[in-house]
Amino acid sequence: MTSRLRPGIIAALAVIALDQASKLWLLRVFDIVRHGAVKVTPFFDLVLAWNTGISYGWFQDEGAAGQLILLAVKVVAVIVLAIWMARSQSRLATFALGLIIGGAIGNGIDRLAYGAVVDFALFHVEIGGKPFNWYVFNLADVAIVAGVAGLLYDSFLGVPAAKAP
């Protein structure tokens, strides 16, 4: 492993490990299926949601063939991101791409193991007596969003030399 790729590879492996550990703990140790929704704070709950689709639950009713297509798209995306990471000259971009790759692999493992992605984190607020819920998500999703934010920061505000191909 070259020192240039190290931050991305470490980020990807850490995301995969933390994501899978959190899901296994919630499913096997805590047994969230039996507990149901658990209020952690006034604005955060642990819930179990099986996401058979992609972001925001799109394409949920596509069956086994749809799951295979989504998994194939994910594999291609990870390969493209890995090539991008290998060519990256920016440490931030390398790290951000590692976060995205780790998140994609973490959710891909869920698809292989369970046929759906395990989502469990729910933020919510009540404004004027009306509840507002965010989408249910997991640590892999957090890593993907953080990775995209890192890429955007690097792209717009990073060192100019880091933007050169």
C-alpha positions in Angstrom: 0.0 0.0 0.0 1.5 3.3 -1.0 1.6 6.1 1.5 -0.6 8.2 -0.9 -3.4 5.6 -0.8 -3.1 4.8 2.9 -5.7 7.4 4.1 -8.3 6.2 1.7 -7.8 2.5 2.4 -7.8 3.0 6.1 -11.0 5.1 5.9 -12.7 2.4 3.7 -11.7 -0.4 6.1 -12.7 1.6 9.2 -16.1 2.5 7.7 -16.8 -1.1 6.7 -15.8 -2.4 10.2 -17.8 0.2 12.2 -20.8 0.0 9.9 -21.0 -3.8 10.0 -20.2 -3.9 13.8 -23.1 -1.4 14.5 -25.5 -3.4 12.4 -24.5 -6.8 13.9 -24.8 -5.4 17.4 -28.2 -3.9 16.8 -29.5 -7.1 15.1 -27.8 -9.8 17.2 -26.9 -8.4 20.6 -29.4 -5.6 21.2 -32.0 -7.5 19.2 -33.7 -4.4 17.8 -36.3 -6.7 16.1 -37.6 -7.6 19.5 -37.2 -4.2 21.1 -38.8 -2.2 18.3 -38.2 1.6 18.1 -36.1 2.8 21.0 -36.1 6.5 22.0 -32.5 7.5 22.7 -33.0 11.2 23.0 -36.0 13.5 22.4 -34.8 13.9 18.8 -33.2 10.6 18.0 -34.5 7.0 17.9 -33.1 3.6 17.0 -35.5 1.9 14.6 -35.2 -1.0 12.2 -35.8 -0.4 8.5 -34.9 -2.8 5.7 -34.2 -0.8 2.6 -34.5 -2.9 -0.5 -34.1 0.1 -2.7 -31.5 2.8 -3.1 -31.2 6.2 -1.6 -34.4 7.4 0.0 -36.0 4.1 -0.7 -36.2 4.4 -4.5 -36.7 1.2 -6.5 -37.9 -0.9 -3.5 -40.3 -3.1 -5.4 -37.9 -4.6 -8.0 -37.6 -8.1 -6.5 -34.5 -10.4 -6.7 -33.5 -9.2 -10.2 -33.6 -5.6 -9.0 -31.4 -6.5 -6.0 -28.8 -8.1 -8.4 -28.9 -5.1 -10.7 -28.4 -2.7 -7.7 -25.5 -4.8 -6.4 -23.9 -4.9 -9.9 -24.2 -1.1 -10.2 -22.6 -0.8 -6.7 -19.7 -3.0 -7.7 -19.1 -0.9 -10.8 -19.3 2.3 -8.8 -16.8 1.0 -6.2 -14.4 0.0 -9.0 -14.7 3.5 -10.6 -14.2 5.2 -7.2 -11.2 3.0 -6.5 -9.6 4.0 -9.8 -10.3 7.7 -9.0 -8.8 7.2 -5.5 -5.7 5.6 -7.0 -5.2 8.6 -9.3 -6.0 11.2 -6.7 -3.3 13.7 -5.8 -5.1 15.2 -2.9 -5.0 13.6 0.6 -8.5 14.9 1.4 -9.9 13.5 -1.9 -8.2 10.2 -1.2 -9.7 10.1 2.3 -13.2 11.2 1.1 -13.2 8.5 -1.7 -12.2 5.9 0.9 -15.3 7.0 3.0 -17.6 6.6 0.0 -16.1 3.2 -1.0 -16.3 1.9 2.6 -20.0 3.1 2.8 -20.8 1.5 -0.5 -19.2 -1.8 0.4 -20.9 -1.8 3.9 -24.3 -1.4 2.3 -23.4 -3.9 -0.4 -22.5 -6.5 2.3 -26.0 -6.0 3.7 -27.6 -6.6 0.3 -25.7 -9.9 0.0 -26.3 -11.0 3.6 -29.9 -9.8 4.1 -31.3 -8.9 0.7 -31.7 -5.3 1.9 -29.7 -2.6 3.6 -30.1 -2.3 7.4 -31.0 1.2 8.4 -31.5 2.2 12.0 -30.9 5.9 12.8 -33.8 8.3 12.9 -33.7 12.0 13.7 -37.0 13.8 14.2 -38.4 17.0 15.6 -41.8 18.3 16.4 -42.6 21.9 15.2 -46.0 23.3 16.1 -47.3 19.9 17.1 -46.5 18.5 13.7 -43.8 15.7 13.6 -41.0 15.9 11.0 -38.8 12.8 10.5 -35.6 12.5 8.6 -34.9 9.4 6.5 -33.7 6.3 8.4 -30.0 5.8 7.8 -26.9 3.9 9.0 -23.2 4.6 9.5 -22.4 3.7 5.9 -24.8 6.4 4.7 -23.1 8.9 7.0 -19.7 8.0 5.6 -20.9 8.4 2.0 -22.4 11.8 2.8 -19.2 12.9 4.6 -17.1 11.6 1.7 -19.2 13.6 -0.8 -18.8 16.7 1.4 -15.1 16.2 1.5 -14.9 15.9 -2.3 -16.9 19.0 -2.7 -14.7 20.9 -0.3 -11.6 19.7 -2.0 -13.0 20.5 -5.4 -14.1 24.1 -4.6 -11.7 25.1 -1.8 -8.8 22.7 -1.9 -5.3 23.5 -2.9 -5.3 24.4 -6.7 -2.5 21.9 -7.4 -4.6 19.1 -6.0 -7.2 19.8 -8.6 -4.9 19.0 -11.5 -5.4 15.6 -13.1 
